[in-house]
Amino acid sequence: SKHITLVGICAAKGEPRKPAMIMPNKFLPENLHDTLSRCYYTYSASGWITIEVWKHLVKNWLIPLINERRARMKMPDAHVLLLADAHDSRFDSACCELLAANNIHLVIIPPSCTSIMQPLDQDIFRELKRYMRKWLSVLRVEKRTETEKREILVKYCLSAFQCATADIYVERAWRV
């Protein structure tokens, strides 16, 4: 599979966090290891999110990120509202219990509504897609191997996410 999933997270006050990437296999080209230090990454056979991958991300990426922010704010028990799309993985009871045990309240946005109700979709993902289209148009015309294209795609994606989570886009996204 050629699919790579990017999972973004951002607080209403800004402070974008390292995104997570779901790669389609466990064998990465050597020169991608440095690039992937800019994100949390995991694997699935297809590169798509699954229930098992969601559980892994919640336990090993999301909860630690939230706890790190709580520690910086000196609010270790602060409650967090997590907005997420209605992917099947979000309804896993064990994962929901883990979130609740960590004072993270999951709000599922109904299907076909994320473009209206999800702050990340309002500005951040729109800008991410704009940057990706711009940079990928260059990649399409260059002669490269599939491995080289994948390496460049991952680098572009992480750079685009960094650009798309600039303060101005984060601020606008949460003004809905």
C-alpha atoms as an extended CHARMM CRD file, in Angstrom:
* protein
*
       176  EXT
         1         1  SER       CA              0.0000000000        0.0000000000        0.0000000000  PROA      1               0.0000000000
         2         2  LYS       CA              1.1110000000        3.5350000000       -0.6890000000  PROA      2               0.0000000000
         3         3  HSD       CA             -1.1890000000        5.1890000000        1.8300000000  PROA      3               0.0000000000
         4         4  ILE       CA              0.2260000000        7.2200000000        4.7390000000  PROA      4               0.0000000000
         5         5  THR       CA             -2.0830000000        8.6570000000        7.3940000000  PROA      5               0.0000000000
         6         6  LEU       CA             -1.2910000000       11.9080000000        9.2070000000  PROA      6               0.0000000000
         7         7  VAL       CA             -2.9930000000       12.4170000000       12.5810000000  PROA      7               0.0000000000
         8         8  GLY       CA             -2.9120000000       16.0390000000       13.7090000000  PROA      8               0.0000000000
         9         9  ILE       CA             -3.5210000000       17.4980000000       17.1470000000  PROA      9               0.0000000000
        10        10  CYS       CA             -3.7320000000       21.0980000000       18.2750000000  PROA      10              0.0000000000
        11        11  ALA       CA             -4.9310000000       22.8970000000       21.3890000000  PROA      11              0.0000000000
        12        12  ALA       CA             -7.3480000000       25.8190000000       21.1990000000  PROA      12              0.0000000000
        13        13  LYS       CA             -4.5980000000       28.1130000000       22.5000000000  PROA      13              0.0000000000
        14        14  GLY       CA             -2.2890000000       27.0390000000       19.7110000000  PROA      14              0.0000000000
        15        15  GLU       CA              0.8030000000       25.1180000000       20.6530000000  PROA      15              0.0000000000
        16        16  PRO       CA              0.6500000000       22.5820000000       17.8410000000  PROA      16              0.0000000000
        17        17  ARG       CA              2.1000000000       19.2340000000       18.7830000000  PROA      17              0.0000000000
        18        18  LYS       CA              4.0520000000       16.7250000000       16.8100000000  PROA      18              0.0000000000
        19        19  PRO       CA              1.6390000000       14.9360000000       14.5360000000  PROA      19              0.0000000000
        20        20  ALA       CA              1.4530000000       11.1660000000       14.3230000000  PROA      20              0.0000000000
        21        21  MET       CA              2.0080000000        9.2520000000       11.0980000000  PROA      21              0.0000000000
        22        22  ILE       CA              0.7710000000        5.8030000000       10.2740000000  PROA      22              0.0000000000
        23        23  MET       CA              3.1530000000        4.1910000000        7.8230000000  PROA      23              0.0000000000
        24        24  PRO       CA              2.1850000000        1.2490000000        5.6030000000  PROA      24              0.0000000000
        25        25  ASN       CA              4.9840000000       -1.0590000000        6.6670000000  PROA      25              0.0000000000
        26        26  LYS       CA              7.6980000000       -1.4560000000        9.2790000000  PROA      26              0.0000000000
        27        27  PHE       CA             10.5950000000       -1.1510000000        6.8750000000  PROA      27              0.0000000000
        28        28  LEU       CA             11.5910000000        2.4620000000        6.4510000000  PROA      28              0.0000000000
        29        29  PRO       CA             14.3430000000        3.7310000000        4.2150000000  PROA      29              0.0000000000
        30        30  GLU       CA             17.3090000000        4.6780000000        6.4040000000  PROA      30              0.0000000000
        31        31  ASN       CA             17.2130000000        8.3380000000        5.4420000000  PROA      31              0.0000000000
        32        32  LEU       CA             13.6320000000        8.6880000000        6.7470000000  PROA      32              0.0000000000
        33        33  HSD       CA             14.5320000000        7.9810000000       10.3660000000  PROA      33              0.0000000000
        34        34  ASP       CA             15.7900000000       11.5470000000       10.9480000000  PROA      34              0.0000000000
        35        35  THR       CA             12.7390000000       13.0500000000        9.2590000000  PROA      35              0.0000000000
        36        36  LEU       CA             10.3760000000       10.9230000000       11.3310000000  PROA      36              0.0000000000
        37        37  SER       CA             11.9050000000       12.2760000000       14.5400000000  PROA      37              0.0000000000
        38        38  ARG       CA              9.6190000000       15.2740000000       13.8030000000  PROA      38              0.0000000000
        39        39  CYS       CA              6.5360000000       13.1430000000       14.4830000000  PROA      39              0.0000000000
        40        40  TYR       CA              5.3060000000       10.1040000000       16.3530000000  PROA      40              0.0000000000
        41        41  TYR       CA              5.0100000000        7.2350000000       13.9410000000  PROA      41              0.0000000000
        42        42  THR       CA              3.5680000000        3.7770000000       13.9740000000  PROA      42              0.0000000000
        43        43  TYR       CA              2.5350000000        1.1880000000       11.4120000000  PROA      43              0.0000000000
        44        44  SER       CA             -0.4060000000       -0.6830000000        9.9890000000  PROA      44              0.0000000000
        45        45  ALA       CA             -0.3740000000       -3.0970000000        7.0750000000  PROA      45              0.0000000000
        46        46  SER       CA             -2.3040000000       -0.6160000000        4.9330000000  PROA      46              0.0000000000
        47        47  GLY       CA             -1.1240000000        2.7420000000        6.3050000000  PROA      47              0.0000000000
        48        48  TRP       CA             -4.7080000000        3.4320000000        7.4330000000  PROA      48              0.0000000000
        49        49  ILE       CA             -5.8580000000        3.7760000000       11.0300000000  PROA      49              0.0000000000
        50        50  THR       CA             -7.3560000000        0.6780000000       12.6680000000  PROA      50              0.0000000000
        51        51  ILE       CA             -8.7660000000        0.0310000000       16.1350000000  PROA      51              0.0000000000
        52        52  GLU       CA             -5.4120000000       -1.4020000000       17.2470000000  PROA      52              0.0000000000
        53        53  VAL       CA             -3.4890000000        1.5690000000       15.8390000000  PROA      53              0.0000000000
        54        54  TRP       CA             -5.9360000000        4.0080000000       17.5020000000  PROA      54              0.0000000000
        55        55  LYS       CA             -5.4140000000        2.2690000000       20.8700000000  PROA      55              0.0000000000
        56        56  HSD       CA             -1.6620000000        2.4320000000       20.3700000000  PROA      56              0.0000000000
        57        57  LEU       CA             -1.7880000000        6.1410000000       19.4760000000  PROA      57              0.0000000000
        58        58  VAL       CA             -4.0110000000        6.9970000000       22.4310000000  PROA      58              0.0000000000
        59        59  LYS       CA             -1.8080000000        5.1400000000       24.9030000000  PROA      59              0.0000000000
        60        60  ASN       CA              1.6330000000        6.0030000000       23.5290000000  PROA      60              0.0000000000
        61        61  TRP       CA              1.1920000000        9.3810000000       21.8350000000  PROA      61              0.0000000000
        62        62  LEU       CA             -1.9790000000       11.2450000000       22.7770000000  PROA      62              0.0000000000
        63        63  ILE       CA             -2.1160000000       10.6980000000       26.5460000000  PROA      63              0.0000000000
        64        64  PRO       CA              1.6210000000       11.4360000000       26.9970000000  PROA      64              0.0000000000
        65        65  LEU       CA              1.2530000000       14.6490000000       24.9350000000  PROA      65              0.0000000000
        66        66  ILE       CA             -1.6960000000       15.7730000000       27.0190000000  PROA      66              0.0000000000
        67        67  ASN       CA              0.0630000000       14.9030000000       30.2770000000  PROA      67              0.0000000000
        68        68  GLU       CA              3.1470000000       16.8270000000       29.1470000000  PROA      68              0.0000000000
        69        69  ARG       CA              0.9920000000       19.9100000000       28.5540000000  PROA      69              0.0000000000
        70        70  ARG       CA             -0.7810000000       19.4450000000       31.8980000000  PROA      70              0.0000000000
        71        71  ALA       CA              2.6010000000       19.2790000000       33.6510000000  PROA      71              0.0000000000
        72        72  ARG       CA              3.7690000000       22.4950000000       31.9540000000  PROA      72              0.0000000000
        73        73  MET       CA              0.5470000000       24.1920000000       33.0490000000  PROA      73              0.0000000000
        74        74  LYS       CA              0.9010000000       22.7570000000       36.5800000000  PROA      74              0.0000000000
        75        75  MET       CA             -2.5740000000       21.2250000000       36.2010000000  PROA      75              0.0000000000
        76        76  PRO       CA             -1.9560000000       17.4660000000       36.3350000000  PROA      76              0.0000000000
        77        77  ASP       CA             -5.6490000000       16.5490000000       36.6730000000  PROA      77              0.0000000000
        78        78  ALA       CA             -7.0610000000       19.0580000000       34.1760000000  PROA      78              0.0000000000
        79        79  HSD       CA             -9.9460000000       17.7910000000       32.0820000000  PROA      79              0.0000000000
        80        80  VAL       CA             -9.4670000000       17.7510000000       28.3120000000  PROA      80              0.0000000000
        81        81  LEU       CA            -12.0530000000       17.8040000000       25.5480000000  PROA      81              0.0000000000
        82        82  LEU       CA            -10.9340000000       15.7380000000       22.5550000000  PROA      82              0.0000000000
        83        83  LEU       CA            -12.8360000000       16.3060000000       19.3090000000  PROA      83              0.0000000000
        84        84  ALA       CA            -12.5640000000       13.4440000000       16.8250000000  PROA      84              0.0000000000
        85        85  ASP       CA            -14.2080000000       12.2300000000       13.6660000000  PROA      85              0.0000000000
        86        86  ALA       CA            -16.5690000000        9.2690000000       13.6790000000  PROA      86              0.0000000000
        87        87  HSD       CA            -14.1320000000        6.6320000000       12.4550000000  PROA      87              0.0000000000
        88        88  ASP       CA            -15.0630000000        3.1680000000       13.7640000000  PROA      88              0.0000000000
        89        89  SER       CA            -11.9010000000        3.0120000000       15.8840000000  PROA      89              0.0000000000
        90        90  ARG       CA            -13.1190000000        5.8920000000       18.0930000000  PROA      90              0.0000000000
        91        91  PHE       CA            -15.9140000000        3.6960000000       19.4780000000  PROA      91              0.0000000000
        92        92  ASP       CA            -13.6380000000        1.0370000000       20.9670000000  PROA      92              0.0000000000
        93        93  SER       CA            -14.7780000000        0.6410000000       24.5970000000  PROA      93              0.0000000000
        94        94  ALA       CA            -11.2950000000       -0.1070000000       25.9990000000  PROA      94              0.0000000000
        95        95  CYS       CA             -9.9200000000        3.0110000000       24.3540000000  PROA      95              0.0000000000
        96        96  CYS       CA            -12.8310000000        5.1400000000       25.5650000000  PROA      96              0.0000000000
        97        97  GLU       CA            -12.2460000000        3.8600000000       29.1090000000  PROA      97              0.0000000000
        98        98  LEU       CA             -8.5340000000        4.6740000000       28.8770000000  PROA      98              0.0000000000
        99        99  LEU       CA             -9.3230000000        8.2140000000       27.7540000000  PROA      99              0.0000000000
       100       100  ALA       CA            -11.9190000000        8.6650000000       30.5160000000  PROA      100             0.0000000000
       101       101  ALA       CA             -9.4970000000        7.3270000000       33.1500000000  PROA      101             0.0000000000
       102       102  ASN       CA             -7.1200000000       10.1020000000       32.0810000000  PROA      102             0.0000000000
       103       103  ASN       CA             -9.7760000000       12.8710000000       32.2720000000  PROA      103             0.0000000000
       104       104  ILE       CA             -9.9780000000       13.0820000000       28.4910000000  PROA      104             0.0000000000
       105       105  HSD       CA            -13.5390000000       13.4870000000       27.3020000000  PROA      105             0.0000000000
       106       106  LEU       CA            -14.0040000000       12.2440000000       23.7610000000  PROA      106             0.0000000000
       107       107  VAL       CA            -16.5700000000       14.0610000000       21.6370000000  PROA      107             0.0000000000
       108       108  ILE       CA            -17.3290000000       12.3320000000       18.3570000000  PROA      108             0.0000000000
       109       109  ILE       CA            -18.3080000000       14.6600000000       15.5410000000  PROA      109             0.0000000000
       110       110  PRO       CA            -21.0930000000       13.0510000000       13.4940000000  PROA      110             0.0000000000
       111       111  PRO       CA            -20.2000000000       11.6800000000       10.0510000000  PROA      111             0.0000000000
       112       112  SER       CA            -20.1640000000       14.2280000000        7.2140000000  PROA      112             0.0000000000
       113       113  CYS       CA            -19.9860000000       17.1070000000        9.6940000000  PROA      113             0.0000000000
       114       114  THR       CA            -16.2580000000       17.4460000000       10.3670000000  PROA      114             0.0000000000
       115       115  SER       CA            -15.8060000000       20.0540000000        7.6390000000  PROA      115             0.0000000000
       116       116  ILE       CA            -18.2890000000       22.2330000000        9.5380000000  PROA      116             0.0000000000
       117       117  MET       CA            -17.6820000000       21.3320000000       13.1910000000  PROA      117             0.0000000000
       118       118  GLN       CA            -14.0550000000       20.1770000000       13.4800000000  PROA      118             0.0000000000
       119       119  PRO       CA            -11.6900000000       23.1100000000       14.1950000000  PROA      119             0.0000000000
       120       120  LEU       CA             -8.7620000000       21.3560000000       12.5320000000  PROA      120             0.0000000000
       121       121  ASP       CA            -10.8040000000       21.0600000000        9.3200000000  PROA      121             0.0000000000
       122       122  GLN       CA            -11.7860000000       24.7440000000        9.4130000000  PROA      122             0.0000000000
       123       123  ASP       CA             -8.3400000000       26.1700000000        8.6660000000  PROA      123             0.0000000000
       124       124  ILE       CA             -5.4800000000       23.8780000000        9.5770000000  PROA      124             0.0000000000
       125       125  PHE       CA             -6.2550000000       20.9200000000        7.3130000000  PROA      125             0.0000000000
       126       126  ARG       CA             -7.3380000000       23.2930000000        4.5370000000  PROA      126             0.0000000000
       127       127  GLU       CA             -3.9280000000       24.9650000000        4.7220000000  PROA      127             0.0000000000
       128       128  LEU       CA             -2.1980000000       21.5810000000        4.9920000000  PROA      128             0.0000000000
       129       129  LYS       CA             -3.8800000000       20.4820000000        1.7530000000  PROA      129             0.0000000000
       130       130  ARG       CA             -2.9650000000       23.7730000000        0.0660000000  PROA      130             0.0000000000
       131       131  TYR       CA              0.7060000000       23.3540000000        0.9660000000  PROA      131             0.0000000000
       132       132  MET       CA              0.6700000000       19.6920000000       -0.0270000000  PROA      132             0.0000000000
       133       133  ARG       CA             -0.8850000000       20.4230000000       -3.4470000000  PROA      133             0.0000000000
       134       134  LYS       CA              1.7110000000       23.1110000000       -4.0840000000  PROA      134             0.0000000000
       135       135  TRP       CA              4.6640000000       20.9480000000       -3.1160000000  PROA      135             0.0000000000
       136       136  LEU       CA              3.3640000000       17.7510000000       -4.6990000000  PROA      136             0.0000000000
       137       137  SER       CA              2.9240000000       19.4530000000       -8.0510000000  PROA      137             0.0000000000
       138       138  VAL       CA              6.7230000000       19.7130000000       -8.1390000000  PROA      138             0.0000000000
       139       139  LEU       CA              7.1050000000       16.0610000000       -7.1840000000  PROA      139             0.0000000000
       140       140  ARG       CA              4.8200000000       14.8750000000      -10.0050000000  PROA      140             0.0000000000
       141       141  VAL       CA              7.0550000000       16.2760000000      -12.7210000000  PROA      141             0.0000000000
       142       142  GLU       CA             10.3270000000       14.9800000000      -11.3090000000  PROA      142             0.0000000000
       143       143  LYS       CA             11.6730000000       11.5780000000      -12.2860000000  PROA      143             0.0000000000
       144       144  ARG       CA             12.1900000000        9.6390000000       -9.0720000000  PROA      144             0.0000000000
       145       145  THR       CA             11.8610000000        6.1010000000       -7.7890000000  PROA      145             0.0000000000
       146       146  GLU       CA              8.8210000000        5.1540000000       -5.6880000000  PROA      146             0.0000000000
       147       147  THR       CA             11.0400000000        5.0190000000       -2.5770000000  PROA      147             0.0000000000
       148       148  GLU       CA             12.3800000000        8.5160000000       -3.2560000000  PROA      148             0.0000000000
       149       149  LYS       CA              8.8510000000        9.8080000000       -3.8390000000  PROA      149             0.0000000000
       150       150  ARG       CA              7.6670000000        8.3110000000       -0.5460000000  PROA      150             0.0000000000
       151       151  GLU       CA             10.5930000000        9.8890000000        1.3280000000  PROA      151             0.0000000000
       152       152  ILE       CA              9.8370000000       13.2770000000       -0.2110000000  PROA      152             0.0000000000
       153       153  LEU       CA              6.1160000000       12.8700000000        0.4860000000  PROA      153             0.0000000000
       154       154  VAL       CA              6.7570000000       12.2510000000        4.1960000000  PROA      154             0.0000000000
       155       155  LYS       CA              9.0790000000       15.2700000000        4.3910000000  PROA      155             0.0000000000
       156       156  TYR       CA              6.5830000000       17.4840000000        2.5320000000  PROA      156             0.0000000000
       157       157  CYS       CA              3.7300000000       16.2970000000        4.7190000000  PROA      157             0.0000000000
       158       158  LEU       CA              5.5360000000       17.1050000000        7.9620000000  PROA      158             0.0000000000
       159       159  SER       CA              6.6820000000       20.4910000000        6.6230000000  PROA      159             0.0000000000
       160       160  ALA       CA              3.1640000000       21.2660000000        5.4000000000  PROA      160             0.0000000000
       161       161  PHE       CA              1.7220000000       20.3820000000        8.8190000000  PROA      161             0.0000000000
       162       162  GLN       CA              4.2350000000       22.6790000000       10.4960000000  PROA      162             0.0000000000
       163       163  CYS       CA              3.2700000000       25.5370000000        8.1340000000  PROA      163             0.0000000000
       164       164  ALA       CA             -0.4620000000       24.8220000000        8.4850000000  PROA      164             0.0000000000
       165       165  THR       CA             -0.2920000000       24.9890000000       12.2880000000  PROA      165             0.0000000000
       166       166  ALA       CA              1.0830000000       28.5150000000       12.3120000000  PROA      166             0.0000000000
       167       167  ASP       CA             -0.5800000000       30.6600000000       14.9860000000  PROA      167             0.0000000000
       168       168  ILE       CA             -2.8220000000       32.4990000000       12.5100000000  PROA      168             0.0000000000
       169       169  TYR       CA             -4.4500000000       29.2820000000       11.2410000000  PROA      169             0.0000000000
       170       170  VAL       CA             -4.8460000000       27.7900000000       14.7090000000  PROA      170             0.0000000000
       171       171  GLU       CA             -6.4510000000       30.9620000000       15.9940000000  PROA      171             0.0000000000
       172       172  ARG       CA             -8.8810000000       31.1480000000       13.0530000000  PROA      172             0.0000000000
       173       173  ALA       CA             -9.7500000000       27.4550000000       13.3150000000  PROA      173             0.0000000000
       174       174  TRP       CA            -10.9710000000       27.8070000000       16.8980000000  PROA      174             0.0000000000
       175       175  ARG       CA            -13.0790000000       30.9080000000       16.1870000000  PROA      175             0.0000000000
       176       176  VAL       CA            -15.9150000000       28.9020000000       14.6210000000  PROA      176             0.0000000000
